[in-house]
Amino acid sequence: MGSNNAAGYQLASGWPVMAVGGFNGTDPAPTLEQFQRYVAEKKIHYFIGTGMGGGGRNTGGSDEAAKIATWVQDNFTGTSVAGTTVFDLTQS
């Protein structure tokens, strides 16, 4: 959630990272429907739970970001990696 979280992952990994909700999680981009389409088209592989807040659903930002986080949690199993929850979106 948010570009501030995504930036560190992109810089460390060298891989493209899409920030859900923009710089602070308040931008309504992408929408839930767009995100679901990207997942179905295998354009997104992982969802990193950083910034999801307690219980994973508090994004502190847009309704769209919250909807995406909820949809991911309801449809995929998270795995803890170094204290961060990572969801493999290819395994529903």
Buried (B, 14 or more C-beta within 10 A) or exposed (E): BBBBBBEEBBEEEEEEBBBBBBEBBBBBBBBBEEBBEBBEEEEBEBBBBBBBBEEBEBBBBBEBBBBBBBBBBEEBEBEEEEEBBBBEBEEE
